[in-house]
Amino acid sequence: MKKCLLGGAIMVKNEINIIEKTLKSCHENVDIIIVLDTGSTDGTQNFITQTCKKLKIKLKLYEEPFIDFSTSRNKLLQLSRPYAKYLLLLDSNDEIKNGHVLKPFLRKVVNSDVFTCKSLFENDVGIEGSKKIFYKYLIIKSSSTHMYYTESIHEYITSKKDYTYNEELSKTDFYLYQNRSLDKSSVPRLENDVELLLKQPDVNRNMFYLGITYYNLKNYPKSYEWSYRRVLVHKSGDKYDEYCFVSYQMLLYLSYHLNSSNFNKIYDDILIYCNNTRPEPYIIKASKLMNENKHDEAYPLLQLACQCPIPSDINAIYDLNLYENVRFKLLNICKYVVFPSLHIES
């Protein structure tokens, strides 16, 4: 069987309310969709079949019981490899944006095993208007069988031998979009995530995800505890780690809202860690000062925040809305309190 150029590979379970946008975004952007259903009971299988038929998208649908995230996603890879030269690894709530870029780009590629792609999560962790930007491997060459998923939770693609990766696609207009406010209720899933992560609590990535997961569960003291543990394992002289910086952000934010006496020390530490190049610490401290009616102290911090460039490092994780809008709005609010004579009545 001759392989097509690009297939969309999706693992689903009870996604009937959100999968349509994903399938529609695949139309004309991928040549075939390969779906692994891991036990839907809401009619997702039939809905996908009928939607693909209506959109005239080729479909291969398989059903297997869920094992864990890496095992089941590796099964999806195995099932998908015969159908396409390249596989776009999608979640059931992903939407392809500017997908016209994909196939012309891939036709020109020579010898790359995986491709870094840009993702945008809107309204993430319940923060309305937030636009979280991050990058990860989302396209894999199907013949690169040494590439596989690892970890039973928060799985990621890796290899036991050397591989070639391509970052150029992440610099194009193509990206994957998720509106996280449309996600189904996830408390049981998050509680299960905690149980799995606690099986190896001394692993750095697990400390990081425990901080995030407890925050999403609104268990802020536990989120503070695990974010603090993640920060503590970073030793002086260690290479900069974006996930450690995110844990620092979480720690600073929670220390503010939990009225921790460690706030100023954490603030000083995070500025040293990021070499004063990120606006998030300035914004968190300025927000605290503004809440205390200390706008004159907050104003110079917000000035510094507005001078920080948008991160160019492909490993950076950041809120685009904070960089493009929030910091400047806060500066203007603060400015008119500190310098009321500048206010012009409309």
Secondary structure, 3 states (H helix, E strand, C coil): CCCEEEEEEEEECCCCCCHHHHHHHHCCCCCEEEEEECCCCCCHHHHHHHHHHHHCCEEEEEECCCCCHHHHHHHHHHHHCCCEEEEEEECCCCEEECHHHHHHHHHCCCCCCEEEEEEEEECHHHCCCCEEEEEEEEEEECCCCCEEEECCCCCEEEECCCCCEECHHHHCCCEEEEEHHHCCCCHHHHHHHHHHHCCCCCCHHHHHHHHHHHHHCCCHHHHHHHHHHHHHCCCCCCCCCHHHHHHHHHHHHHHHHCCCCCHHHHHHHHHHHCCCCCCHHHHHHHHHHHHCCCHHHHHHHHHHHHHCCCCCCCCCCEEHHHHHHHHHHHHHHHHHHHCHHHCCCC
